[in-house]
Amino acid sequence: MKGIQVFKSVLAASAIGSLLMTSTATQAIEQPSYVVVQSNDVYEIRKYEPYIVAEVVVPGPEADAGNQAFSLLGGYIFGKNKGERKLEMTAPVVQTPVTSSASTAPRLT
């Protein structure tokens, strides 16, 4: 019985620690700067400074296309682009399957 209580305590402590670490890590991710124009309890209207969005669409099975898309996007961000300019990597990075008639292609932005 005591072993179960110890296990539950360790499990709870692990869960809390994981949440705290996730929160700290999330706060450390660079975000595009903005000014809040208007807000209420339901939504917030923001004005962002200009920023670049890199997006790639790769056809094929989701797992293969996702890996290829990530590699292409990473290359672009790290200087394999027309201007050979490295870009700052900020959040969010989003991967979304795009349904087409031929295949499902992940969209990574």
Secondary structure, DSSP 4 states (H G I P E B T S, - for coil): -HHHHHHHHHHHHHHHHHHHHHHHHHHHS----EEEEEE-SS-EEEEEPP-----EE--S-HHHHHHHHHHHHHHHHTT-STT-------S---EEEEE-SS-EEEEE-
